[in-house]
Amino acid sequence: QASRTGDNQCASCNPGWALVGTECKKQHNVISGWSKRGDDKKASVTCPAGMWVKKCWGGWKGDGNFISSDGKTCTAQATGGMRVKAYATCWTTETLPEVSSRQWKKGSITVDCKQGDAIGCTCYSAWKVRNYCYDSKSKKSSADSFDPVDHKCTRWSGNHKVKVFALCSQEKCASFECGAGYEPKPGTTVGSSSDSCCTPVSCPAGSSGLGVPSGCTCNAGFTGSITKTLEAPFFEGSCDAVACPKNSHGESLGAGCTCDKGYSGSIKATSADPFFSGTCVKTCSLFTCPKGWQPKGDDVVGSTRKACCEPVACPSGAFGKSVADGCKCKKGFSGKISASRSSPYYSGSCSSVDCPANSEGANVPAGCTCEAGYSGSIEATRSAPFYKGECAAVACPANSAGNNVASGCLCVAGYSGSIAKASADPFYTGSCTAVKCPAHSSGTDLPTGCSCNAGYSGTITATSASPFFSGECKAVSCPLHSVGTDLPRGCKCKEGYKGTITATAADPFFMGSCTPVACPEHSTGTNVPGGCECSAGYSGTITGDDENPYYEGSCAAVQCPAGSAGTDLPSGCSCKAGFTGSVV
């Protein structure tokens, strides 16, 4: 206490203590009365002056506890017809609540202190407390209050609405003692745990690890040790770099060591004494290889040709055991290879020979094939010109003309088709086919000759361009005194004419004629086409016709008229007795 009253009771308390009645306390338990009956009835209890709620419980089935925003009042809630009391453990450390949200939430709800460390948790469900605050892992009912995990308060409500409260201690780090290897944060920092009040010191130079508290080990190539302490810099000891070993050079083992010139090997830093592995040994760097031999490398250990040199293989395009033993150019290659002491340890080359005229391919060694329209073969050899054979132009095939297939062939007159050069035997594709005789002409084909059919006049001459002929055969018109479209389709003598017209192939391209038919009996006239009239005493008409006898109609004798007697007018008629006159 700080002072006493006249009757020797506590009147005031030292910092960190609170006056409860007549006693100075750091912690004190308080209990409320019973809540009233009815839905959602509450019971609340408030901590004494200078104290805040450290723990709050008493809600129905552990599911109805919450703390006021100033951290001093604990409320327990009943449901239905139940009655509860509110219980609180109060202490002198300022403790403020952090609620999950102003709004109700469902499912898994977590709340963390924005300032300070959580020292306790409560959960409170919505209207009519129903035991909906469950442990987030087991999904089973929780206690009245529960402890935080990793300084956080978490509860699971399923599909029901709850709020979760975290009791956040506002104690200052000045009263917290950090462990060895940790650097304290400023004393004014709010916190009461190592996570809030202490910073783990990083492993110093030359060492590695998660930090001084969990242990640091010297890196490979470094020697020494690191031990955590309670005083700055919160560790003691060091890790010192080890120098490069004999026949090597470098800043240190940790920075890397390289073998000296004339030495070969590798130096690798390790963590165990002598803090490196490997050696640097003398090499072939001072040995000179003969012509055509290649040094194995300055880092190879040795001092003889066998140890320090290796034969150089014959280069591309050449063959042989090695350059030192002699290399010759392969078939289709030209050039020369000579041994030397400088890289690549030979001089000269074997160059591939290009494919000769009228052939194609990468080069002679890779293979050359005759171009389209040429026949032959190209074979690689070792003597100049380093190949044998040739590609000769193929002659134009039958019924075509030209220098050769390669330069182009055209079908001769009367033939149609095309000739294209090709790479496969017979080294061309296509052909020239004889064109048939055109319409109204006859013959085997154009090349052998075509003549106009009977009734047609004209000539047909074979040509090289489509339609591969010139000229035509025209139908000849029907001759005099005949009718019809033309001779090929037939001509017929006109009415009153007789005879036949037959088409022929020779000029005038027909034979026969049509002659006029004479006037028939009892008629007079030049002929039927010129017109025929019945003789005196005859009646009738004569008209031309195209069918035998090439006319139709007749002239019949007229009977003697009344009052006269006789066979007919042509044979004569006389008046009967008692009649007078004459009949002519």
BELDAZI-V742073 format. One record per residue. N is the residue number from 1. RES is the residue in three letters. SS is DSSP state (alpha for helix, beta for strand, coil for the rest). PHI is phi in whole degrees, -180 to 180 (none if undefined). D_FIRST is the distance of its C-alpha to the first C-alpha in Angstrom with 1 decimal. Layout:
# BELDAZI-V742073
N	RES	SS	PHI	D_FIRST
N	RES	SS	PHI	D_FIRST
This chain:
# BELDAZI-V742073
1	GLN	coil	none	0.0
2	ALA	coil	-96	3.8
3	SER	beta	-157	5.8
4	ARG	beta	-125	7.6
5	THR	coil	-85	11.0
6	GLY	coil	-63	14.2
7	ASP	coil	-93	14.5
8	ASN	coil	65	11.2
9	GLN	coil	-103	9.6
10	CYS	beta	-67	6.4
11	ALA	beta	-107	7.7
12	SER	beta	-153	6.1
13	CYS	coil	-123	4.2
14	ASN	coil	-69	5.6
15	PRO	coil	-56	9.2
16	GLY	coil	91	10.5
17	TRP	coil	-125	8.0
18	ALA	beta	-128	9.1
19	LEU	beta	-84	8.5
20	VAL	beta	-117	11.3
21	GLY	coil	67	12.4
22	THR	coil	-113	9.9
23	GLU	beta	-118	8.1
24	CYS	beta	-96	6.0
25	LYS	beta	-130	9.2
26	LYS	coil	-94	11.4
27	GLN	beta	-146	14.5
28	HIS	beta	-155	15.9
29	ASN	beta	-99	19.5
30	VAL	beta	-129	21.3
31	ILE	beta	-134	24.9
32	SER	coil	-91	27.4
33	GLY	coil	-83	30.3
34	TRP	coil	-71	33.9
35	SER	coil	-73	35.7
36	LYS	coil	-75	38.8
37	ARG	coil	-74	42.3
38	GLY	coil	122	44.5
39	ASP	coil	-66	44.9
40	ASP	coil	51	41.9
41	LYS	coil	-85	39.3
42	LYS	beta	-119	35.7
43	ALA	beta	-128	32.3
44	SER	beta	-127	29.1
45	VAL	beta	-140	25.4
46	THR	beta	-116	22.7
47	CYS	coil	-69	19.2
48	PRO	coil	-61	16.2
49	ALA	coil	-57	15.3
50	GLY	coil	84	14.0
51	MET	coil	-127	15.8
52	TRP	beta	-130	19.4
53	VAL	beta	-70	22.0
54	LYS	beta	-100	22.3
55	LYS	beta	-149	25.1
56	CYS	beta	-133	27.3
57	TRP	beta	-154	30.0
58	GLY	coil	119	32.1
59	GLY	coil	-66	35.2
60	TRP	alpha	-61	38.7
61	LYS	alpha	54	39.8
62	GLY	alpha	66	37.0
63	ASP	coil	-132	38.7
64	GLY	beta	-165	36.8
65	ASN	beta	-124	33.3
66	PHE	beta	-152	32.1
67	ILE	beta	-118	29.0
68	SER	coil	-67	28.8
69	SER	coil	-61	29.3
70	ASP	coil	-87	25.7
71	GLY	coil	78	24.6
72	LYS	coil	-109	22.5
73	THR	beta	-121	25.2
74	CYS	beta	-107	27.1
75	THR	beta	-119	30.6
76	ALA	beta	-116	32.9
77	GLN	beta	-120	36.5
78	ALA	coil	-99	39.3
79	THR	coil	-144	43.0
80	GLY	coil	56	46.1
81	GLY	coil	-95	45.4
82	MET	coil	-76	42.3
83	ARG	coil	-131	38.8
84	VAL	coil	-136	35.5
85	LYS	coil	-121	31.7
86	ALA	coil	-97	29.2
87	TYR	beta	-119	26.6
88	ALA	beta	-144	23.8
89	THR	beta	-101	21.1
90	CYS	beta	-110	18.4
91	TRP	beta	-144	16.1
92	THR	coil	-89	14.2
93	THR	coil	-86	17.2
94	GLU	coil	-59	19.6
95	THR	beta	-135	22.7
96	LEU	beta	-117	25.9
97	PRO	beta	-82	29.0
98	GLU	beta	-123	32.4
99	VAL	beta	-95	35.4
100	SER	coil	-61	38.8
101	SER	coil	-173	40.7
102	ARG	coil	-67	40.9
103	GLN	coil	-94	44.1
104	TRP	coil	-67	44.6
105	LYS	beta	-129	46.0
106	LYS	coil	-119	48.1
107	GLY	coil	82	48.6
108	SER	beta	-93	46.2
109	ILE	beta	-122	43.2
110	THR	beta	-126	40.7
111	VAL	beta	-130	37.6
112	ASP	beta	-127	35.8
113	CYS	coil	-72	32.7
114	LYS	coil	-73	33.8
115	GLN	coil	-146	30.6
116	GLY	coil	88	28.1
117	ASP	beta	-113	28.6
118	ALA	beta	-74	29.3
119	ILE	beta	-113	27.0
120	GLY	beta	-169	28.7
121	CYS	beta	-142	31.7
122	THR	beta	-137	33.1
123	CYS	beta	-136	36.6
124	TYR	beta	-145	38.1
125	SER	beta	-93	41.8
126	ALA	coil	-69	43.8
127	TRP	coil	-41	45.1
128	LYS	coil	60	45.1
129	VAL	coil	-54	42.9
130	ARG	coil	-124	45.5
131	ASN	coil	62	43.7
132	TYR	coil	-105	44.9
133	CYS	coil	-93	42.0
134	TYR	beta	-114	43.3
135	ASP	beta	-60	42.3
136	SER	coil	-68	44.1
137	LYS	coil	-96	45.9
138	SER	coil	-82	46.7
139	LYS	coil	61	47.3
140	LYS	coil	-112	45.7
141	SER	beta	-57	43.0
142	SER	coil	-96	39.5
143	ALA	coil	-79	36.3
144	ASP	coil	-58	33.9
145	SER	coil	-135	32.1
146	PHE	beta	-145	33.2
147	ASP	coil	-89	32.2
148	PRO	coil	-73	33.5
149	VAL	beta	-119	36.3
150	ASP	coil	54	36.5
151	HIS	coil	66	33.6
152	LYS	beta	-129	35.8
153	CYS	beta	-109	36.0
154	THR	beta	-132	39.6
155	ARG	beta	-140	41.3
156	TRP	beta	-122	45.0
157	SER	coil	-115	46.3
158	GLY	coil	64	50.0
159	ASN	coil	-102	51.7
160	HIS	coil	-112	48.9
161	LYS	coil	-93	46.4
162	VAL	beta	-143	42.7
163	LYS	beta	-129	39.7
164	VAL	beta	-114	37.3
165	PHE	beta	-116	33.6
166	ALA	beta	-111	31.6
167	LEU	beta	-89	27.7
168	CYS	beta	-100	27.2
169	SER	beta	-70	24.0
170	GLN	coil	-100	23.3
171	GLU	coil	-61	21.3
172	LYS	beta	-89	22.5
173	CYS	alpha	-65	24.6
174	ALA	alpha	-59	22.6
175	SER	alpha	-96	20.5
176	PHE	coil	-103	23.8
177	GLU	coil	-103	25.9
178	CYS	coil	-77	29.6
179	GLY	coil	-80	32.1
180	ALA	coil	-60	35.0
181	GLY	coil	89	37.6
182	TYR	beta	-109	35.4
183	GLU	beta	-102	34.6
184	PRO	beta	-65	31.1
185	LYS	coil	-80	31.3
186	PRO	coil	-53	29.4
187	GLY	coil	-62	25.6
188	THR	coil	-80	25.6
189	THR	coil	-65	27.8
190	VAL	beta	-81	26.4
191	GLY	coil	167	26.5
192	SER	coil	-145	25.2
193	SER	coil	-140	28.5
194	SER	alpha	-62	31.1
195	ASP	alpha	-61	33.5
196	SER	alpha	-85	31.2
197	CYS	alpha	-108	29.7
198	CYS	beta	-131	32.4
199	THR	beta	-118	36.2
200	PRO	beta	-66	38.6
201	VAL	coil	-77	40.5
202	SER	coil	-70	44.3
203	CYS	coil	-63	46.8
204	PRO	coil	-73	48.1
205	ALA	coil	-55	51.8
206	GLY	coil	84	54.3
207	SER	beta	-131	52.2
208	SER	beta	-145	51.6
209	GLY	beta	156	49.2
210	LEU	beta	-70	46.7
211	GLY	beta	159	44.1
212	VAL	coil	-59	42.6
213	PRO	coil	-60	40.1
214	SER	coil	-89	43.0
215	GLY	beta	112	45.3
216	CYS	beta	-124	48.0
217	THR	beta	-119	51.5
218	CYS	beta	-66	53.9
219	ASN	coil	-67	56.7
220	ALA	coil	-58	60.3
221	GLY	coil	89	61.8
222	PHE	beta	-122	58.4
223	THR	beta	-124	57.1
224	GLY	beta	138	53.6
225	SER	beta	-156	50.3
226	ILE	beta	-124	46.9
227	THR	beta	-124	43.6
228	LYS	beta	-76	40.3
229	THR	coil	-137	37.3
230	LEU	coil	-92	33.7
231	GLU	coil	-110	34.6
232	ALA	coil	-57	36.7
233	PRO	coil	-82	39.4
234	PHE	coil	72	37.9
235	PHE	beta	-157	41.2
236	GLU	beta	-136	43.5
237	GLY	beta	99	47.3
238	SER	beta	-161	50.1
239	CYS	beta	-120	53.3
240	ASP	beta	-102	56.3
241	ALA	beta	-68	59.7
242	VAL	coil	-94	62.6
243	ALA	coil	-69	65.9
244	CYS	coil	-65	69.1
245	PRO	coil	-77	71.3
246	LYS	coil	-56	74.9
247	ASN	coil	67	77.6
248	SER	beta	-138	75.1
249	HIS	beta	-143	73.4
250	GLY	coil	155	70.3
251	GLU	coil	-63	66.9
252	SER	coil	-171	65.3
253	LEU	coil	-61	65.4
254	GLY	coil	-65	62.6
255	ALA	coil	-80	64.6
256	GLY	coil	114	67.8
257	CYS	coil	-122	70.7
258	THR	beta	-120	74.5
259	CYS	beta	-63	77.4
260	ASP	coil	-65	79.4
261	LYS	coil	-59	82.9
262	GLY	coil	89	85.4
263	TYR	beta	-125	82.8
264	SER	beta	-131	81.8
265	GLY	beta	141	78.8
266	SER	coil	-147	75.2
267	ILE	coil	-117	71.9
268	LYS	beta	-118	68.9
269	ALA	beta	-69	65.3
270	THR	coil	-131	63.5
271	SER	coil	-96	60.1
272	ALA	coil	-105	61.5
273	ASP	coil	-55	63.0
274	PRO	coil	-91	65.3
275	PHE	coil	72	63.7
276	PHE	beta	-155	67.1
277	SER	beta	-133	70.0
278	GLY	coil	98	73.7
279	THR	coil	-143	76.2
280	CYS	beta	-117	78.6
281	VAL	beta	-117	82.2
282	LYS	beta	-64	85.5
283	THR	coil	-123	87.3
284	CYS	alpha	-82	90.8
285	SER	alpha	-61	90.0
286	LEU	alpha	-97	92.7
287	PHE	coil	-92	95.5
288	THR	coil	-102	98.1
289	CYS	coil	-80	99.5
290	PRO	coil	-69	103.3
291	LYS	coil	-58	104.6
292	GLY	coil	82	103.7
293	TRP	beta	-112	100.7
294	GLN	beta	-108	97.1
295	PRO	beta	-60	94.3
296	LYS	coil	-72	91.7
297	GLY	coil	141	88.9
298	ASP	coil	-65	87.5
299	ASP	coil	-91	84.8
300	VAL	coil	-80	87.3
301	VAL	coil	-85	87.8
302	GLY	coil	156	91.4
303	SER	coil	-148	94.5
304	THR	coil	-126	97.5
305	ARG	alpha	-60	99.1
306	LYS	alpha	-63	98.2
307	ALA	alpha	-79	94.6
308	CYS	alpha	-106	94.1
309	CYS	beta	-127	96.6
310	GLU	beta	-139	97.5
311	PRO	beta	-65	100.7
312	VAL	coil	-90	100.5
313	ALA	coil	-70	101.7
314	CYS	coil	-59	104.6
315	PRO	coil	-72	103.3
316	SER	coil	-58	103.7
317	GLY	coil	90	107.4
318	ALA	beta	-123	108.6
319	PHE	beta	-137	109.1
320	GLY	coil	147	109.4
321	LYS	coil	-66	107.4
322	SER	coil	-166	105.5
323	VAL	coil	-63	106.0
324	ALA	coil	-63	107.0
325	ASP	coil	-83	109.6
326	GLY	coil	111	110.9
327	CYS	coil	-124	110.3
328	LYS	beta	-120	112.9
329	CYS	beta	-71	112.5
330	LYS	coil	-73	112.5
331	LYS	coil	-58	115.1
332	GLY	coil	85	114.8
333	PHE	beta	-115	112.9
334	SER	beta	-125	114.4
335	GLY	beta	141	113.3
336	LYS	beta	-153	112.7
337	ILE	beta	-118	109.7
338	SER	beta	-125	109.6
339	ALA	beta	-73	107.0
340	SER	coil	-148	104.9
341	ARG	coil	-94	102.0
342	SER	coil	-99	99.7
343	SER	coil	-58	97.7
344	PRO	coil	-88	98.7
345	TYR	coil	73	101.1
346	TYR	beta	-158	104.3
347	SER	beta	-125	106.2
348	GLY	beta	88	108.2
349	SER	beta	-162	107.7
350	CYS	beta	-114	109.5
351	SER	beta	-99	109.6
352	SER	beta	-69	110.5
353	VAL	coil	-86	113.8
354	ASP	coil	-69	113.8
355	CYS	coil	-62	115.8
356	PRO	coil	-72	119.4
357	ALA	coil	-57	121.2
358	ASN	coil	67	121.3
359	SER	beta	-133	118.4
360	GLU	beta	-141	114.7
361	GLY	coil	149	111.5
362	ALA	coil	-62	108.8
363	ASN	coil	-173	111.2
364	VAL	coil	-62	113.9
365	PRO	coil	-62	111.6
366	ALA	coil	-75	109.5
367	GLY	coil	113	112.7
368	CYS	coil	-121	115.1
369	THR	beta	-122	116.8
370	CYS	beta	-63	119.8
371	GLU	coil	-67	119.0
372	ALA	coil	-58	120.1
373	GLY	coil	92	123.9
374	TYR	beta	-121	124.4
375	SER	beta	-122	125.3
376	GLY	beta	139	125.0
377	SER	coil	-153	122.2
378	ILE	coil	-122	120.4
379	GLU	beta	-126	119.6
380	ALA	beta	-70	117.6
381	THR	coil	-136	119.4
382	ARG	coil	-94	118.7
383	SER	coil	-107	121.7
384	ALA	coil	-59	122.1
385	PRO	coil	-85	121.7
386	PHE	coil	75	119.3
387	TYR	beta	-160	120.5
388	LYS	beta	-135	123.7
389	GLY	coil	101	125.0
390	GLU	coil	-154	125.2
391	CYS	beta	-118	124.6
392	ALA	beta	-100	127.9
393	ALA	beta	-68	128.2
394	VAL	coil	-88	129.4
395	ALA	coil	-68	132.6
396	CYS	coil	-64	132.6
397	PRO	coil	-74	133.3
398	ALA	coil	-54	136.4
399	ASN	coil	67	137.1
400	SER	beta	-131	134.8
401	ALA	beta	-137	135.5
402	GLY	coil	155	133.6
403	ASN	coil	-67	133.2
404	ASN	coil	-170	130.8
405	VAL	coil	-63	127.8
406	ALA	coil	-61	125.2
407	SER	coil	-86	126.8
408	GLY	coil	118	127.5
409	CYS	coil	-126	130.2
410	LEU	beta	-119	131.6
411	CYS	beta	-66	133.7
412	VAL	coil	-75	137.4
413	ALA	coil	-57	139.3
414	GLY	coil	91	139.3
415	TYR	beta	-119	136.2
416	SER	beta	-120	132.6
417	GLY	beta	135	129.4
418	SER	coil	-151	127.3
419	ILE	coil	-121	126.9
420	ALA	beta	-119	123.4
421	LYS	beta	-71	122.7
422	ALA	coil	-144	120.6
423	SER	coil	-92	119.2
424	ALA	coil	-101	120.6
425	ASP	coil	-53	124.2
426	PRO	coil	-88	126.6
427	PHE	coil	74	124.2
428	TYR	beta	-155	124.7
429	THR	beta	-126	124.0
430	GLY	coil	95	126.0
431	SER	coil	-160	129.8
432	CYS	beta	-115	132.7
433	THR	beta	-109	134.3
434	ALA	beta	-63	137.7
435	VAL	coil	-87	137.4
436	LYS	coil	-68	139.6
437	CYS	coil	-61	142.4
438	PRO	coil	-75	141.2
439	ALA	coil	-56	142.3
440	HIS	coil	69	146.0
441	SER	beta	-132	146.9
442	SER	beta	-140	147.7
443	GLY	coil	151	147.6
444	THR	coil	-64	145.5
445	ASP	coil	-170	142.9
446	LEU	coil	-61	142.8
447	PRO	coil	-60	143.4
448	THR	coil	-86	146.6
449	GLY	coil	113	147.7
450	CYS	coil	-130	147.6
451	SER	beta	-123	150.5
452	CYS	beta	-66	150.5
453	ASN	coil	-68	151.3
454	ALA	coil	-56	154.5
455	GLY	coil	89	154.5
456	TYR	beta	-116	152.1
457	SER	beta	-122	152.9
458	GLY	beta	140	150.9
459	THR	beta	-137	149.6
460	ILE	beta	-121	146.4
461	THR	beta	-123	145.3
462	ALA	beta	-68	142.4
463	THR	coil	-135	139.6
464	SER	coil	-95	136.4
465	ALA	coil	-103	134.1
466	SER	coil	-56	133.0
467	PRO	coil	-87	134.8
468	PHE	coil	73	136.9
469	PHE	beta	-156	140.3
470	SER	beta	-129	142.0
471	GLY	beta	91	144.7
472	GLU	beta	-161	145.1
473	CYS	beta	-113	147.7
474	LYS	beta	-101	148.6
475	ALA	beta	-68	150.4
476	VAL	coil	-88	154.0
477	SER	coil	-69	155.2
478	CYS	coil	-64	157.9
479	PRO	coil	-74	161.5
480	LEU	coil	-56	164.1
481	HIS	coil	66	165.1
482	SER	beta	-131	162.0
483	VAL	beta	-128	158.6
484	GLY	coil	146	155.2
485	THR	coil	-64	151.8
486	ASP	coil	-167	153.1
487	LEU	coil	-61	155.1
488	PRO	coil	-60	152.2
489	ARG	coil	-91	151.5
490	GLY	coil	107	155.2
491	CYS	coil	-124	158.1
492	LYS	beta	-129	160.6
493	CYS	beta	-61	164.0
494	LYS	coil	-66	164.0
495	GLU	coil	-61	165.9
496	GLY	coil	93	169.6
497	TYR	beta	-117	169.2
498	LYS	beta	-128	169.6
499	GLY	coil	137	168.4
500	THR	coil	-135	165.2
501	ILE	coil	-121	162.6
502	THR	beta	-120	160.9
503	ALA	beta	-69	158.1
504	THR	coil	-136	158.8
505	ALA	coil	-89	157.0
506	ALA	coil	-101	159.8
507	ASP	coil	-56	160.6
508	PRO	coil	-89	161.3
509	PHE	coil	75	158.9
510	PHE	beta	-156	161.1
511	MET	beta	-137	164.5
512	GLY	coil	98	166.8
513	SER	coil	-157	167.8
514	CYS	coil	-119	168.2
515	THR	beta	-112	171.8
516	PRO	beta	-71	172.9
517	VAL	coil	-87	174.6
518	ALA	coil	-67	178.2
519	CYS	coil	-61	178.9
520	PRO	coil	-74	179.8
521	GLU	coil	-55	183.1
522	HIS	coil	67	184.5
523	SER	beta	-133	182.3
524	THR	beta	-130	182.8
525	GLY	coil	151	180.5
526	THR	coil	-68	179.3
527	ASN	coil	-169	176.8
528	VAL	coil	-58	174.0
529	PRO	coil	-63	171.4
530	GLY	coil	-81	174.0
531	GLY	coil	109	174.8
532	CYS	coil	-126	177.5
533	GLU	beta	-120	179.6
534	CYS	beta	-64	181.8
535	SER	coil	-67	185.5
536	ALA	coil	-60	187.9
537	GLY	coil	90	188.2
538	TYR	beta	-119	184.8
539	SER	beta	-130	181.5
540	GLY	beta	141	177.9
541	THR	coil	-138	175.2
542	ILE	coil	-123	174.3
543	THR	beta	-127	170.7
544	GLY	beta	-70	169.1
545	ASP	coil	-146	166.9
546	ASP	coil	-96	164.9
547	GLU	coil	-115	166.2
548	ASN	coil	-53	169.7
549	PRO	coil	-92	172.2
550	TYR	coil	74	169.9
551	TYR	beta	-152	171.1
552	GLU	beta	-141	171.1
553	GLY	coil	99	173.6
554	SER	coil	-161	177.5
555	CYS	beta	-115	180.7
556	ALA	beta	-103	182.6
557	ALA	beta	-64	186.3
558	VAL	coil	-86	186.6
559	GLN	coil	-66	188.8
560	CYS	coil	-61	192.0
561	PRO	coil	-75	191.4
562	ALA	coil	-64	192.9
563	GLY	coil	87	196.6
564	SER	beta	-125	197.1
565	ALA	beta	-130	197.7
566	GLY	coil	150	196.7
567	THR	coil	-70	194.0
568	ASP	coil	-168	191.7
569	LEU	coil	-64	191.8
570	PRO	coil	-61	191.9
571	SER	coil	-88	195.0
572	GLY	coil	108	196.6
573	CYS	coil	-133	196.9
574	SER	beta	-130	200.1
575	CYS	beta	-68	200.6
576	LYS	coil	-68	201.8
577	ALA	coil	-56	205.1
578	GLY	coil	89	205.0
579	PHE	coil	-113	202.3
580	THR	coil	-121	202.9
581	GLY	coil	133	200.7
582	SER	coil	-148	199.2
583	VAL	coil	-120	195.9
584	VAL	coil	-122	194.6
